[in-house]
Amino acid sequence: MMERYKLVREIGDGTCGNVFMAYNIETNEIVAVKKMKRKFYQWEECINLREVKALQKLIHPNIVKLKEVTMENHELFFIFEHMECNLYDVIRERQVAFSEGDIRSFMLQILQGLAYMHNNGYFHRDLKPENLLVSNGTVKIADFGLARELYSSPPYTDYVSTRWYRAPEVLLQSSAYTPAIDMWAVGAILAELFTLSPLFPGESETDQLYKICAVLGTPDYTVWPEGMNLPRSCSFNFFQIPPRNLRELIPNASLEAVDLIQQLCSWDPRRRPTAEQALQHPFFNVRPWVPGPLHDASQTKANESRAHPRLELNLWDFSSEPDDSFLDLTLSLKPSFHETDHANHAPQRAEEEICQYPRLENAYVKSGLWPLVSSDRPIGDVPAMPSWPQPYMVDSQASLAGYSGSPFGLSLQPNLLDNHHSLRPIRQVNFF
Ligand SMILES: Nc1ncnc2c1ncn2[C@@H]1O[C@H](COP(=O)(O)OP(=O)(O)OP(=O)(O)O)[C@@H](O)[C@H]1O
């Protein structure tokens, strides 16, 4: 069976196996062959092998496909689809932070793969950036379901996951592991995607718990009642440390991202969202930021959009001199009318239009246009701004009743101007 594969070169040397890039000499297909380091002799191990073969039936776009499993001369080989690199290398080689859109895409894929496997009764136990393989922006989870069956050696001392991504219940020797240990690892990986360095880089098991306390604060009975009775909790000297503000630790993450990390990295495994629940988190509620054409005359589009309010981000050039530039961004929320049917549908007075912002119950907002002003800029320093043509007139009092912050997580200020030029944004992005 293995004579069908020609090994090209070694691409990975893990604790349990050596991984080779190889090709199938019959089909020329490039594959990854993992040869387990330990030898397999006993009958129970053959039962395990049957269970491992069952993994071949699990197929998902975000799980590295296990094509074949075979044993020859007491040596065990796994044939996987081949992937370009792993997320650890991608993070290490990265010079600048990933955009939140990139991170969202990685997370979405990881969680979809996890949800599929958890729903099929498997959990990983050793999720870490090295086990997340990447090819052309697609992320796939490697080694799913193998840890439990094969990575522990007789007398089957429990296999433990890589320290930095290890959940507190594993560190404190709980006997009942659940898929929530994978969710902890996902939280740590999500934070690392923002900062490009590990969230809990413990240097020993004790230091690992210390590093977690230093970020989340020391747990107590209110936070994690069961945890306080775990075998090692009694002997472990929980340092009394207050929690850090995750927003300060991960300054480039949105509020939604920080909230998701906080939920995933809950001390109590029962408080962590499942993979399916995490996929419903507001962090994923963003439509892709696809720049739309400025003048789309398609009637169908106009009809579709008419029923909904629109959120637009516009880049303006407010300079008065031709070879000068003075750029600013505005965000506008407004009832939707296509430019071509202003004459028929535009209301006489924009202030009469009311849009509902879906995440704020009973909160209504008038159509509005706001300059996006960075928080360090004085309020009175908003530049003179031309407003929209008449149908999109700015309501300078636009605000959300009873809501002091911005509904979009941005610093919004009412438009100060009424200097109407027939200026158009130089760039426009439609959100919905
Ligand atoms: N299908 C694959 N395609 C390309 N590269 C792979 C593939 N599978 C594994 N590798 C590479 O080999 C490395 C080691 O593989 P893997 O993590 O499966 O070994 P391991 O023995 O489980 O190691 P450890 O237990 O230390 O994680 C991976 O980090 C990855 O770089």
The ligand as an SDF file (V2000), in Angstrom:
LIG
                    3D

 31 33  0  0  0  0  0  0  0  0999 V2000
   -1.7420   17.6870    5.7450 N   0  0  0  0  0  0  0  0  0  0  0  0
   -0.6450   18.3980    5.8930 C   0  0  0  0  0  0  0  0  0  0  0  0
   -0.1990   19.1790    4.8900 N   0  0  0  0  0  0  0  0  0  0  0  0
    0.9220   19.9200    5.0480 C   0  0  0  0  0  0  0  0  0  0  0  0
    1.6380   19.9750    6.1820 N   0  0  0  0  0  0  0  0  0  0  0  0
    1.2500   19.2130    7.2190 C   0  0  0  0  0  0  0  0  0  0  0  0
    0.0990   18.3860    7.1250 C   0  0  0  0  0  0  0  0  0  0  0  0
   -0.0590   17.7580    8.3100 N   0  0  0  0  0  0  0  0  0  0  0  0
    0.9520   18.1760    9.1090 C   0  0  0  0  0  0  0  0  0  0  0  0
    1.7510   19.0460    8.4550 N   0  0  0  0  0  0  0  0  0  0  0  0
    2.9350   19.7420    8.9580 C   0  0  0  0  0  0  0  0  0  0  0  0
    3.6150   18.9300    9.8990 O   0  0  0  0  0  0  0  0  0  0  0  0
    3.6500   19.5650   11.1660 C   0  0  0  0  0  0  0  0  0  0  0  0
    3.5650   18.5250   12.2730 C   0  0  0  0  0  0  0  0  0  0  0  0
    2.3760   17.7920   12.0730 O   0  0  0  0  0  0  0  0  0  0  0  0
    1.4650   17.3440   13.2570 P   0  0  0  0  0  0  0  0  0  0  0  0
    1.1500   18.5160   14.1190 O   0  0  0  0  0  0  0  0  0  0  0  0
    0.3680   16.5690   12.6830 O   0  0  0  0  0  0  0  0  0  0  0  0
    2.4660   16.3900   14.0100 O   0  0  0  0  0  0  0  0  0  0  0  0
    2.3250   15.9010   15.4770 P   0  0  0  0  0  0  0  0  0  0  0  0
    3.1830   14.7230   15.6470 O   0  0  0  0  0  0  0  0  0  0  0  0
    0.8820   15.8100   15.8040 O   0  0  0  0  0  0  0  0  0  0  0  0
    2.9660   17.0710   16.2580 O   0  0  0  0  0  0  0  0  0  0  0  0
    2.5190   17.6220   17.6310 P   0  0  0  0  0  0  0  0  0  0  0  0
    1.9250   16.5020   18.3840 O   0  0  0  0  0  0  0  0  0  0  0  0
    3.7930   18.1600   18.1750 O   0  0  0  0  0  0  0  0  0  0  0  0
    1.5140   18.6740   17.2610 O   0  0  0  0  0  0  0  0  0  0  0  0
    2.4590   20.5490   11.1310 C   0  0  0  0  0  0  0  0  0  0  0  0
    2.6330   21.6300   12.0090 O   0  0  0  0  0  0  0  0  0  0  0  0
    2.4800   20.9890    9.6960 C   0  0  0  0  0  0  0  0  0  0  0  0
    3.4150   22.0090    9.5180 O   0  0  0  0  0  0  0  0  0  0  0  0
  1  2  1  0
  2  3  1  0
  2  7  2  0
  3  4  2  0
  4  5  1  0
  5  6  2  0
  6  7  1  0
  6 10  1  0
  7  8  1  0
  8  9  2  0
  9 10  1  0
 10 11  1  0
 11 12  1  0
 11 30  1  0
 12 13  1  0
 13 14  1  0
 13 28  1  0
 14 15  1  0
 15 16  1  0
 16 17  2  0
 16 18  1  0
 16 19  1  0
 19 20  1  0
 20 21  2  0
 20 22  1  0
 20 23  1  0
 23 24  1  0
 24 25  2  0
 24 26  1  0
 24 27  1  0
 28 29  1  0
 28 30  1  0
 30 31  1  0
M  END
$$$$
